[in-house]
């Protein structure tokens, strides 16, 4: 075949042709097929040599696919109950979550915090910048969901295991990197929910919100059961006001709100009707002037007789008082005295409901943290100034007070260096007021409800 310049494959193809295909008609067909193939080769070479042409072809084909198949899904994808979830490979444990004033968050094992006695010096609880300090501190399980409420009234969701883990002394990570929080907003309250998919639970529990100006609002938990990346509006906050607290209730609680001048009010939860997420709310306590403000709110189940009310002042004084010492009044009143505020104690900064089996975690603006047993803080009357809970430098102040629901064995560290202080003995400043001083405080004209 070399005389004709044909390859072996071409020669075999010619020999396999039937004689009738060699007619003029078949010859024209073969020529047309050849020309068509040559045109295709030319087109493909043009496409390969022009990137813009390739992109245009891809765009056209994708638009055709979208036009043909771009309707809504006709089937629903469901996950089998037996399929593995990310929670299944994460150990469930209690962790301490801290959020700083400038918005840095981390989680740390609760066992990293040793228990000390009341009046101790405390230990370093987190490294922060000079202008920063630990503002929120609480305990939650790694499998739970956290609801974050901001001062502007927004709500965001985050799984506890998604919070970066860090050492007790580490700064943490900026919370804006974890949730889409605007730069001009900040976290004010956090609620720990075990399972947002439990229909019975979310339809029988409520979230109660309060603001610095004394506004209170109640909304069914079910309205917060569908997480959204951008968050949702939890309460409409008026100009000049801020969201302060958020609490989970079962609808059968008694609510107490306290202001920094040392007053507190107690009223039934059923006096606050539940409203939608966008509502403003109603007045919970009367705030006398621009210098005063609400510092906290607690919600205690009516059937729970083990709770006492613990209040803490800015300079580290605190006490426990039986809740029955606070008579039930109408919502929106001025309330009654809850602590004797003096220059030595500083204004009231926190109110917490506790039992004797709880531990207490107190964090200062300097970063010092102390953990103590609530049982070590003896009960006192409403009008007393309480006892010293933590020794601080003159320039330091209490930043956050958190209740721990499980009490660990006492672990006292003696002769420690620096901030790892030993147990302090109570001096004159750490003793409780006498009954005469308490009576004098009551006679001094405590505010009453309206």
C-alpha positions, 0 to 999 in steps of 0.5 A: 500500500506504500505506492498509494500512501495509505496506512494499513488501517486505511487499506483495510477500510477500503477493502471492506467497502462493498462495491455498490458504495463506490458509486458516485452517490456514495463518493459524494456522501464520503466527501460531505462527511469529510468536509463536516469533520474538517469543519468540526476540527476547525471549530474545536481548534478555535474554541481551544485557542480562545478563552473568552469563547470557552467561557461564553459557551460554558455560560450558555450551557449553564443557562440552558441547564438552569432553564430546564432544571431550575425549578424547586426540588420535588423530593425531600432529603431526610437524614436517617436517625441512625446516621452519625451527627457531629455531636456523636464524635464530640465528648459531652462535658461541662465547660466554662464560657467567658466573653470579654467586654470587647467581645472575645469568647472561649470555652474552658473545662470547668475543672480548670477552676479551683474552688476557694473560700469566700474572701480569697484573692482569686486566680487569673481567669483570662488575659485581656487588654488593658481596657478589656475585662471578662463580662460574661461567665457561665457553664454549659454542656458541649452538646447544647445550643447557646442563644445570644441576645444583644443590647440592640435586641437581636438573637443569634444561635451557636452550638457550644462545641463551635466555640473555640476552646482555650486555656483559662488564661487565654484571651479567646476569639472575637465573637464576630468571627463566629456569628454575624454580629454588627460592630456597633452591637454587643452580647448582653445575655446568653441562654443555654438550651439543651434541645431546640428540636424538643417540641413539647419543651419549646412550646411550654417555656418562655424567654423573659427579657428586660432592659436597663430602663426597666422594660420587661417582655415575655415570648414563647421559646418556640419563636426562637427555635429556628436558627438564622445566620443573620439572627432575629429581632427578639425585642424592639428597644427604645432609643436610649435603652439597652437589652440587659437580661434574658431568662428561660422560664416555664411560665410559673415563675416569680420575677425579681428586678434590681437597680444599682441604687439598691432596690428590687421588685418581686412580681408574678410572671403571669402579670406579663402576657407573652407577645411576639418577638418584635414587641416592645414590652411593658414596665417591670420596675420604675427607674427613678432618674437618669443615674439609676438603671436596672442591673439584673433580673432573676426568675424563680419557680414558685414551687422552688423553696430552696432558692435564696437571692444573692446580691453583689456590689461593685466593691466585692460585698455580697449577701444572701437573703430569703426570697420571702423577705421581698413581698410580692407587689404590682409590676411597675412599682419602685420595689424595696431595699435589697442592699445597703449601698454605701461608699465602701460597698459601691453600687449594686451590680448583680442579682442571682438566684442560688441554692446552698449546693451551688458554687459562685464564680466572680470575675473582676475587670482586672481578670481576677476570678474566684470560685467559692461555695454559696454555702460559705455566704451566710444569709442576711436581711435585706437592708444590710451591706453583707460581707466581703466576697473577694479582696480587690485592689482599690482601682478594681471592680466586679465585672461578672457574677455567675452561678455554677450548678454543681459544687466541687470538693474544696481545694484550697491552695496555701502559700501560693504566689501572686494572684493564686492567693490563700484563704483570707480571714474575715476582718472588720470589713468582712463582717455582717452588719448588726441587727441594729444597723439593719433596723436603722437602714430600714427606718431610713426611708426605704422606697416602697412599691407603688 
